[in-house]
Amino acid sequence: MISPPRTPCGDAFAEFAISVIRLAGHLTLEGDRLAQPSGQTSARWQVLAAARHATMSVADAARALGLARQGVQRIADLLEADGLLAYRQNPAHQRAKLMTLTPKGEVALAEITARQAVWANALGAEMGEERLRQATALITEVVALVGERRTSS
């Protein structure tokens, strides 16, 4: 099958997508670096932050993070085994327990958050608030558009 040539807009979107994928890789590596002194990884940090952000089940956290439920479940179970997270009964669902941070989890997350604030403040100052807000708006729009296309096809 011969594919049609990409339009200039298609080329621009492809370049944008590749840049975002590269950025995601860099952010994951940087997240690992920020989380490592607290014995965590980017993935574990995300689940800890989700559990602190709101009372939610593993499935809720997976949806909020855009990740597979099974992957979040595996990480949450490891965090529980390490004493950073606990499960409690969910009055809305008998089997889907709610995640909550333990005091040890709160400490680890606070340490990571403090390191992340220094890092984010430095990069934010270099990029400028307005440019970053514009980039965030664009990425949010693309996430919604791609999500709509995925669910409608």
SULSULZI-V758362 format. One line per field, one symbol per residue. ss: DSSP state (H for helix, E for strand, - for the rest). psi: psi as a letter, one per 40 degrees, with the letter a starting at -180 (. if undefined). burial: I if it has 24 or more other C-alpha atoms within 12 Angstrom, else O. Layout:
ss = ???
psi = ???
burial = ???
//
This chain:
ss = -------HHHHHHHHHHHHHHHHHHHHHHHHHHHHH-----HHHHHHHHHHHH--EEHHHHHHHH---HHHHHHHHHHHHH---EEEEEE--EEEEEEEEE-HHHHHHHHHHHHHHHHHHHHHHHHH-HHHHHHHHHHHHHHHHHHHHHHHH-
psi = hhiiiiiddddddddddddddddddddddddddddddefiiddddddddddddihiidddddddefihdddddddddddddeeeiiiiihdehddgiiiiiidddddddddddddddddddddddddhddddddddddddddddddddddde.
burial = OOOOOOOOOOOOOOOOOOOOOOOOOOOOOOIIOIIOOIOIIIIIIIIIIIIIOOIIIIIIIIOOIOOOOOOIIOIIOOIIOOOIIIIOOOOOOOOOIIIIIOOOIIOIIOIIIOOIOOOOOOOOOOOOOOOOOOOOOOOOOOOOOOOOOOOOO
//
